[in-house]
Amino acid sequence: MAVEIREIKPTKRQLLPFVHFPIDTLYKDNQYYVPALVLDEVNTLRPDRNPAFDFCESVYYMAYRDGKPVGRIAGIINSVVNERMGQKAARFGFVDFIDDAEVVDALFKAVADWARSKQMTTLEGPLGFTDMDQEGMLVEGFDQLSTQATIYNHPYYPEHMQRMGFKKDADWVEFKITVPSAIPDKMARVAQIVRTRFGLKTVHCTNRKTLVKQYGDDIFHLINECYDELFGYSPLTEGQIKHYIDLYLPFLPLDHLCLIVDKEEKLVGVGVSIPSLSRALIKSRGRYLPFGWKHLLSAISGKTDTVDLMLVAVKPEYQNKGANALLFTDLIPAFIKRGYKWAESNPELESNQKVQQQWQYFDLVQNKRRRAFKKSI
């Protein structure tokens, strides 16, 4: 049967099959795939729920054969990034497909045709609306459990990208880190030097209202400052900052969050980690109901052996000066108390040596690599 491409309207009713396709069909029995939270992904794709649509536009397609879904893809244009980079690039993301060249070609043709109709000249991805979305196609580490913040895909995905003429645009690497039984001595010494030399200190928030009121905006403004020059970064707007404060900060375990302030009590560094939700999301199949919330609550309460290191942001003037050691001397005791055996670093650009230097104190292995591809259209 021929492949049929259908445009999916950005309504909850039409987006649910789009989001469910990889969970319920393509990766139904895959032990490494971690599903997204269904309602969160649906809301990400809806213009009335995602503030990124203030400067983005998108289109969604699903591929069908004999009436059955066999693939999906999103086309995205981020006008802010295009203006910053002086480019006319469309992004593809939220992409999944069976191992069938006809299906893959039909999906990418639909997005490329849409992009050209918008006067775009290149297609790149997989990328989301902004860096707060999943990005990068897995090219190494197919036998490793994914994290809730990353994409998992079959090994044939990058083979199809190469077949279609896409080239490497950027790579991210990830590390699996052994949580030490105590703070490494060298790290402790560096942290003390940083405290003395620069007058920096860590702050512990024990109240969520205080965290949101006193540091909420500053955390995301700091992320904007620190990530500004990274690949394809889209600065968070005030609307997005408010959205993410409401979405994330009320649920972060406070002992997994470290803040660094200077002598004037201004925020200069932040480290955010969360208990791994991977196993819980697999058990719940990305659903809160009827019993998914129990699995998620159990993981958040610490019934997991892995912690995900979601992000680290340190003001440029304190990077490469040991400030990161302050973050981990604060977080490691909490990890030990929780009984974590491993930490997952989540994606870091392979060229970002400043970030990767912070792992020098730990036993680790690079367990995954993911890639963004690019092609003229």
C-alpha positions in Angstrom: 0.0 0.0 0.0 1.1 3.6 -0.7 2.2 5.8 2.1 -0.4 8.4 3.1 0.7 11.7 4.8 -1.9 13.4 6.9 -1.4 16.8 8.5 -2.2 16.8 12.2 -4.0 19.8 13.7 -2.6 21.2 17.0 -5.6 20.1 19.1 -5.5 17.7 22.0 -7.7 15.2 20.1 -5.5 15.1 17.0 -2.2 15.3 18.9 -2.9 12.4 21.2 -2.3 9.8 18.4 0.7 11.7 17.3 2.2 11.5 20.8 1.1 7.9 21.4 2.6 6.5 18.2 6.2 5.9 19.5 4.9 4.8 23.0 2.2 2.4 22.0 3.5 1.2 18.6 7.1 1.7 17.6 8.8 1.2 21.1 6.1 -0.8 22.8 8.5 -3.6 23.8 11.8 -1.7 23.8 13.6 -1.8 27.2 15.7 1.3 26.6 13.0 3.8 25.3 11.7 6.2 27.9 8.3 7.7 26.9 7.5 11.4 27.4 4.8 12.4 29.7 1.9 12.3 27.2 0.1 15.4 28.4 3.3 17.4 28.7 4.3 16.6 25.1 0.8 17.4 23.9 0.9 20.8 25.6 4.4 21.5 24.1 2.9 21.0 20.7 -0.1 23.3 21.2 0.2 27.0 20.4 -2.3 27.9 23.2 -0.1 26.1 25.8 3.5 26.7 24.8 4.8 30.3 25.0 7.5 29.4 22.4 4.8 30.0 19.8 5.3 33.7 20.4 8.2 33.3 18.0 7.8 29.8 16.5 5.5 28.2 14.0 5.1 24.5 13.4 3.4 21.8 11.4 2.8 18.1 12.2 2.4 15.1 10.0 1.7 11.5 10.4 2.4 8.7 7.9 -0.1 5.9 7.4 0.0 2.7 5.4 -3.2 0.6 5.1 -4.8 2.9 7.7 -2.1 2.2 10.3 0.3 4.8 11.6 3.9 4.2 10.5 5.6 7.5 11.3 5.4 11.0 12.5 7.4 14.3 12.2 7.1 18.0 13.2 8.4 20.9 11.2 9.4 24.0 13.3 10.6 27.5 12.5 12.2 29.4 15.3 12.4 33.0 14.0 14.6 34.2 16.9 17.3 31.7 16.3 17.1 32.3 12.5 17.5 36.1 13.1 20.4 35.5 15.6 22.2 33.2 13.2 21.4 35.0 10.0 19.9 31.9 8.5 16.7 30.5 6.9 16.4 27.2 8.7 13.5 25.0 9.5 13.8 22.4 12.2 12.5 18.8 12.2 11.7 17.2 15.5 9.4 14.8 17.3 10.3 12.3 14.5 9.8 8.6 14.6 9.3 6.1 11.8 9.4 2.4 10.9 12.5 1.1 9.0 11.1 1.9 5.5 12.6 4.3 3.0 9.3 5.1 1.4 7.8 6.2 4.8 10.9 8.2 5.8 11.1 10.0 2.5 7.4 10.9 2.5 7.7 12.3 6.0 10.7 14.4 5.3 9.4 15.5 1.9 6.3 16.9 3.6 8.3 18.9 6.1 10.7 20.1 3.4 7.9 21.2 1.2 6.3 23.1 4.1 9.7 24.7 4.9 10.2 25.8 1.3 6.7 27.3 1.3 7.9 29.5 4.2 11.1 30.5 2.2 13.4 28.4 4.3 16.5 27.0 2.6 17.8 24.4 5.1 16.4 21.7 7.3 18.1 20.7 10.5 17.4 18.5 13.5 16.1 16.7 15.4 15.5 19.9 17.4 12.6 21.2 19.4 11.1 24.6 19.7 13.9 25.6 22.1 16.7 24.0 24.1 14.1 23.1 26.8 12.9 20.4 24.4 14.5 17.1 23.5 17.2 17.4 20.8 19.7 15.2 19.0 19.3 11.8 17.3 21.0 8.9 19.1 24.0 7.6 17.1 25.8 5.7 19.9 24.4 4.0 23.0 21.4 2.1 21.7 21.8 -0.4 24.5 21.6 2.2 27.2 18.6 3.3 29.1 17.4 6.7 28.0 16.6 9.6 30.3 13.4 11.6 30.5 15.2 14.6 29.0 16.5 12.8 25.9 15.5 11.2 22.7 15.8 7.4 22.1 15.7 6.0 18.6 16.4 2.8 16.7 19.9 2.4 15.1 18.3 2.6 11.6 17.3 6.3 12.2 20.8 7.8 11.5 21.3 5.4 8.6 18.2 6.9 6.9 19.5 10.4 7.6 22.8 9.6 5.8 20.9 7.9 3.0 18.9 11.1 2.4 22.0 13.2 2.3 21.9 14.9 5.7 25.3 15.8 7.2 26.5 16.2 10.8 25.8 19.6 12.2 26.6 19.1 15.9 27.2 16.2 18.4 26.4 15.9 22.0 27.9 13.3 24.4 26.6 11.9 27.6 28.3 10.2 30.6 27.4 7.7 33.2 29.1 8.7 36.4 29.7 6.6 39.5 28.5 8.5 42.5 31.5 8.5 45.0 31.1 7.3 48.5 32.5 10.7 49.7 33.4 14.1 48.3 36.6 13.7 46.4 39.5 15.3 48.3 40.7 17.4 45.3 37.2 18.7 44.7 36.8 19.7 48.4 40.1 21.6 48.3 39.1 23.4 45.1 35.7 24.3 46.6 37.4 25.8 49.6 39.7 27.9 47.5 36.8 29.2 45.5 35.0 30.2 48.7 38.0 32.0 50.0 39.3 33.7 46.8 36.0 34.8 45.3 33.7 35.0 48.3 31.2 32.6 46.8 28.8 30.4 48.9 26.1 27.9 48.4 22.5 28.5 49.3 20.0 25.9 50.5 16.3 26.6 49.9 14.1 24.7 52.3 10.9 26.4 51.2 9.5 26.3 47.7 7.8 29.7 47.9 11.1 31.2 48.8 12.8 29.5 45.9 10.3 30.7 43.4 10.0 34.2 44.8 13.7 34.9 45.5 15.5 32.9 42.8 13.0 31.7 40.2 13.5 34.5 37.6 17.2 34.7 38.3 17.8 31.0 37.6 16.4 31.2 34.1 18.1 34.5 33.4 21.3 32.9 34.4 20.6 30.0 32.1 20.1 32.5 29.3 23.4 34.2 30.0 25.4 31.0 30.3 24.0 29.1 27.3 23.8 32.1 25.0 26.6 31.0 22.7 25.7 27.3 22.6 24.6 25.6 19.4 21.1 26.8 18.3 20.3 28.4 21.6 17.0 30.2 21.8 16.9 32.7 24.7 14.0 32.2 27.0 11.5 35.0 27.0 9.8 36.3 30.1 6.7 34.3 29.1 8.7 31.1 28.9 10.5 31.8 32.1 7.2 32.2 34.0 5.9 29.0 32.2 9.0 27.0 33.3 9.0 28.3 36.8 5.4 27.1 37.2 6.1 23.8 35.4 9.3 22.7 37.2 10.3 24.6 40.4 7.3 23.4 42.4 8.3 19.8 41.9 12.1 19.8 42.1 13.4 17.9 45.2 15.0 20.8 47.1 18.0 18.7 48.2 18.8 18.2 44.4 19.1 21.9 43.7 22.2 23.9 44.5 22.5 27.7 44.2 25.7 29.7 44.3 25.7 33.4 45.3 28.4 36.0 45.5 29.2 38.5 48.3 26.2 40.6 47.2 23.9 37.6 47.4 23.5 37.6 43.6 23.0 34.3 41.9 26.1 33.2 39.9 25.6 29.5 39.6 23.0 26.8 39.7 23.0 23.0 39.5 19.7 21.1 38.9 19.3 17.4 39.3 16.3 15.1 39.8 15.9 11.4 40.7 15.8 9.3 37.5 12.2 8.9 36.3 13.1 6.6 33.4 11.9 3.3 35.0 8.8 5.1 36.3 7.9 6.5 32.9 8.4 3.1 31.3 6.0 1.5 33.9 3.5 4.3 33.5 3.8 4.4 29.7 3.9 8.2 30.0 0.6 8.5 31.6 -0.4 9.9 35.0 -3.6 7.9 35.2 -4.8 5.6 36.4 -1.7 4.5 38.3 1.2 6.2 36.6 1.4 8.8 39.3 2.3 6.2 41.8 5.4 5.1 39.9 6.5 8.7 39.4 5.9 9.6 43.0 8.0 6.6 44.1 10.9 7.7 41.8 10.8 11.3 43.0 10.8 10.1 46.6 14.2 8.5 45.9 13.3 4.9 45.1 15.8 4.7 42.2 19.6 4.1 42.0 20.2 6.9 39.5 20.1 10.7 39.5 19.9 12.8 36.4 22.1 15.9 36.3 19.7 18.1 34.3 21.8 21.3 34.0 24.7 23.3 35.3 25.0 27.0 34.7 27.8 29.2 36.1 28.4 32.9 35.2 31.1 33.1 32.5 33.4 35.0 34.8 33.5 32.1 37.2 33.8 29.3 34.6 37.1 27.4 34.7 37.7 28.8 38.2 36.4 25.9 40.2 32.9 27.2 40.9 31.5 23.9 39.7 33.3 22.1 42.5 31.1 24.2 44.9 28.0 22.7 43.3 29.0 19.1 43.6 30.4 19.4 47.1 26.9 20.5 48.0 25.0 17.9 46.0 27.2 14.8 46.5 26.2 14.4 50.2 22.5 14.5 49.2 23.2 11.8 46.5 24.9 9.6 49.0 22.1 10.0 51.5 19.6 9.0 48.8 21.6 5.9 48.0 22.3 6.7 44.3 24.9 4.6 42.6 25.1 6.5 39.3 24.5 9.9 37.8 23.6 10.6 34.2 25.1 13.8 32.8 22.5 14.4 30.0 23.7 15.9 26.6 26.7 18.2 26.4 28.1 19.5 23.2 31.2 17.5 22.4 33.1 20.8 21.9 32.1 22.2 25.3 35.3 21.4 27.2 34.4 23.8 30.0 31.5 21.6 31.0 33.3 18.3 30.5 36.2 19.4 32.8 33.9 19.3 35.7 33.8 15.5 35.5 37.5 15.1 36.1 37.0 14.2 39.7 34.7 11.2 39.0 34.9 7.7 37.6 32.8 7.7 34.4 32.2 6.3 31.0 30.8 8.0 27.9 27.8 5.9 27.2 25.8 7.9 24.5 26.3 10.2 21.6 23.6 12.1 19.7 23.6 14.2 16.6 21.9 17.1 14.9 21.8 16.8 11.1 21.5 19.5 8.4 20.7 19.6 4.7 19.9 22.2 2.1 16.4 21.9 0.7 
